[in-house]
């Protein structure tokens, strides 16, 4: 459903909304927000909300403007039902109205337009694995997993079932459907499967998902850890991006997407510990029956707007790269010199990630 600013203002007035959170991402995908009051909403829709650019990257000076997208309105169910809190994701612009050069949301929109002009039908989802750890009496994180269950165990071994249930029901209230959940291989490790949607919606659903999981975990006296290997010697947590495409686009993806994997690996995995068992042949697989592409082993700190945009462009780009991103240093070198990356990313993003 499409909403106008008038729809949002009516909703805020009629439903006792007291706070509106304007969400955006920093350069590396960390969620940020500023809360405004209802009496500021009309002005914000008309003029945007001006913030310091340093909130997106510490080294920046000056200001940028947040422009809320009314189609992303959502109530935060874990906040009080009286004096509701809602959120909207925002575009980030320069003060003159042009696209900010570190706005990954704008890059993803352009990639979607590019794919649309090609006649392609592309949907995405992200499947998440995460560990649940106990908190101590003071609310500090411990290294004690919530349970000692293993793959697809049931209660009482699986203590995470009720947590996953609460997460899925909460997401449903926010109009974010899930399609499955179960205990994963590690102790205290859980997996929840999202449903596919358009790339922009899928990116923002993934951001909402991680926020919801962390919030519900704390509410239950737990800590949700999305890092790659929170317990040495135990199964890693993977974030799997699933790309669903029409048959012709799927054929292109089979030919092209692996050609650019090393060039974009830096943006999927920008920490050292994710290069130890690098193997692109295992990271990208294809389901020929469902016309789906699976990309594995993402870090917990990637920018979904940026990554989704690069993956979409990679489907349609037949150029190739022979270098292998076998270390973080090598991945930076490959990305910095990649014609493919230079073609689709702003110079500001390339410089920030590679220098």
Protein Blocks (a to p, Z undefined) as FASTA:
>chain_A
ZZdfklmmmmmmmnopabdcdddddfkopacdddddfklmmmmmmnopaddfklmomkbg
cjddddddfklgccdfkbcfehpacddddddddfkopacfklmklmmmmmmmmmmmnopa
cddddddddddddddfkopacfbdfblcdehiacfklmmlmmmmmmmmmmmmnopacfbd
cddfbghiacdddddddfklmmmmmmmmmmmmmmmmmmnopacdfbfblcghiacddddd
dddddfklmmmmmmmmmmmmmmmmmmmmccfklmmmgcfklmpccdfklopacdehiafk
bcfklmmmmmmmmmmmcbdcfbdcfbfklmmmmmmmmmklmmmmcfklmmmmmZZ
